[in-house]
Each structure stands twice: as C-alpha cells, then as structure tokens.
Amino acid sequence: MHIEIHDVDHGGCAVITGPAGHRLMLDCGLCSDRPWYPSVTYNGQRIDTLMLMNLDEDHCEDLPYLWRDCVVGAVVGNPTVDAHALRAMKAECGMRSGVTAAANILERFGPGFLGDWSHDLGGVAWHVFWNRYGADFTDTNNLSLAAFIRFGGFTILFGGDVERAGWRQLLKNHDFRAKLSTVNVYVASHHGRENGCCSEVFDICRPELVIFSDGRKQYSTQETRDWYASRATGIPDYTKPAGLFGIEPVRKVMTTRRDGTIAIDVATDGRYSVRGDRMEEFSSLYGLLAGLPTR
C-alpha cells in the first residue's frame, strides 16, 4: 500500500493506492502557492472512492474540478449531513466553490455512502466513524469522519477536523475504541491544532508516528508538537547520526509544513517506510530494531 499525504497547507488531501491499483482519496484540498491541485495530478484517472472527511473549504476546495476531470467511482461522507444541513451550517459564513460543489452533490445524490463503494479496495480495508448532525453536533469540524485505513498489520488513522468534544463523543463507541488500539500512524485532527488534542484518545491509542497536514504557523494553537510527541513511541530517524553509545535517534512527529508531501509505503507484514519530499529519506522498519514495540 502506498500513502501520500499531500502538502496542501492548512487543508487536507491524502491518496492511498492499494496493491492492485485501487485508489482512495481523502479530501481534495489544494495548494495555490506552489501550485498543486489533485484535479491536475490525477487528471483523467479513476478515484475509486472519494472520502469527504470534512465539509469545509480547505478540505474540498478542488472538488468542482476533481469531479469534472477525474472518474469518481464512489463518494463517502457523514451520512447524517445532507445538503440542507450543510447549507444551514454555512449560513453565517457563506459557501465558496468547494463547499458549494459538495452541497450540490449531496442535493443530487443524497448523503452517506454513494456509488460503487466497498470497504475493501484490493486488500486495503477502511472503516469510518462519525458523530450525528443535530443529535450530537451542528458544526462541520465535529461532524468530520474519523477514518481507519488498514493493510496487513498496519493501521493509519485520519482524524479529519474532529475537535476534543467530538473525540469524546466517538469514544463512547466500543468499536471505535477497539480500533484505536491498533493504530500505527495518526494523522492529527484539525491540522494538529490545539482544539483537536484529546488526551482520552491517547489513553487507548499509542501511535509510533503523528503527522500534521499543516501550513506555515499562523496560530498559537499550532504549538502542539511536544504534546503529540509525548504520546507517540517514535520511529528510527536515519537522517541523523546515532547518539552516545550508538543509540538511534527517533522521530515522533512529522509535518507537511516542514517535510513536504509525506509518503508511506507499507508491506503486507506491516513494516513501513516514511519519507518527505523536503527532507532526507528516513525509514521506519517496524519491529526490525531491538526496542521497537511489537503488537
């Protein structure tokens, strides 16, 4: 399995490709500065499943063009958020082109799991959890999907923009708690900002690596690197020399801001390598070195 967490500033766009070429895209944010657009990179190609994790502009800004220029086999979103609910949540701040496109898709096809979707994309299994519009929350962040993607012995969790209150609601679900204990890599919710930090999640979840999909620091709430690092076990960082007595340095947090687009390659036995396109390559070979955790 190949994972790319694209560098789209404070947005979101990750693409997961299975061993048989099946493709899962989580959100379709873009970067206009460099520039980078999913609709250009994947122009004319098939996206087997497009998962709309969060219905804010930074997560679906390229949706009008992706919908036009790519073949989308299925769309997955929070099944409790229909077009009326989305428009109600955006009534005060308005809707730009990406959210408008999402509302139009929901208006035409309805919410939830649409099209030719499957929980198994050629050996890549996914499972999503969500809070309910109206019954639990009425804001887009806490109605984000939380998505577990599994291949062999490896699990990555994408937290969308879920905030602390949303995590606490999801933790009431036994199945959600069970899956938390399997996570190797966690893509932090709300781009690593403070309101996505929920200590109760990490009473169960102990990832080796935490990743932020974020841009340049603009907010004091982005100063959470140490908080997450204290809750991750770390992977070997081969970009740095060994320390005293040959102790290998470890990396616990990566960010698209610093490391660029982050790629993870996963073998069927759960071993994985990680690299960023703005850094020297370093790898995590799961369980290979003494002292690494085993499951």
Residue, then its C-alpha position, 0 to 999 in steps of 0.5 A: m500500500h502506498i500513502e501520500i499525504h499531500d502538502v496542501d497547507h492548512g487543508g487536507c488531501a491524502v491518496i492511498t493506492g492499494p496493491a492492485g491499483h485501487r485508489l482512495m482519496l481523502d479530501c481534495g484540498l489544494c495548494s495555490d502557492r506552489p501550485w498543486y491541485p489533485s484535479v491536475t495530478y490525477n487528471g483523467q484517472r479513476i478515484d475509486t472512492l472519494m472520502l469527504m472527511n470534512l465539509d469545509e473549504d480547505h478540505c474540498e476546495d478542488l472538488p468542482y474540478l476533481w469531479r469534472d476531470c477525474v472518474v469518481g467511482a464512489v463518494v463517502g461522507n457523514p451520512t447524517v449531513d445532507a445538503h440542507a444541513l450543510r447549507a444551514m451550517k454555512a449560513e453565517c459564513g457563506m459557501r465558496s466553490g468547494v463547499t458549494a460543489a459538495a452541497n450540490i452533490l449531496e442535493r443530487f445524490g443524497p448523503g452517506f455512502l454513494g456509488d460503487w463503494s466497498h470497504d475493501l479496495g484490493g486488500v486495503a480495508w477502511h472503516v469510518f466513524w462519525n458523530r450525528y448532525g443535530a443529535d450530537f453536533t451542528d458544526t462541520n469540524n465535529l461532524s468530520l469522519a474519523a477514518f481507519i485505513r488498514f493493510g496487513g498489520f498496519t493501521i493509519l488513522f485520519g482524524g479529519d477536523v474532529e475537535r476534543a468534544g467530538w473525540r469524546q463523543l466517538l469514544k463512547n463507541h466500543d468499536f471505535r475504541a477497539k480500533l484505536s488500539t491498533v493504530n500505527v500512524y495518526v494523522a492529527s485532527h484539525h491540522g494538529r491544532e490545539n482544539g483537536c488534542c484529546s488526551e482520552v484518545f491517547d489513553i487507548c491509542r499509542p501511535e509510533l508516528v503523528i503527522f500534521s497536514d499543516g501550513r506555515k504557523q499562523y496560530s498559537t494553537q499550532e504549538t502542539r508538537d511536544w504534546y503529540a510527541s509525548r504520546a507517540t513511541g517514535i520511529p528510527d530517524y536515519t537522517k541523523p547520526a546515532g547518539l552516545f553509545g550508538i543509540e538511534p535517534v527517533r522521530k515522533v512527529m512529522t509535518t507537511r509544513r516542514d517535510g513536504t508531501i509525506a509518503i508511506d509505503v507499507a508491506t503486507d507484514g506491516r513494516y513501513s517506510v516514511r519519507g518527505d519530499r523536503m527532507e532526507e529519506f528516513s525509514s521506519l522498519y517496524g519491529l526490525l530494531a531491538g526496542l521497537p514495540t511489537r503488537 
